[in-house]
């Protein structure tokens, strides 16, 4: 059980760092989201997902369309 949580949080931290890079955050904020992903896992993914959808909505991309 514990190993599963560790692998899950490591995966979340890698995705958080990638999404922070896609959002154009500076390197310091990318590292903060990486560490936050290690500690809080899916909560950080949710926060960054909201940032990504908001950015897409402002730019008029398909990910920002509300159904």
Secondary structure as UniProt FT lines:
FT   HELIX           2..22
FT   TURN            23..24
FT   HELIX           27..40
FT   HELIX           42..59
FT   HELIX           62..64
//
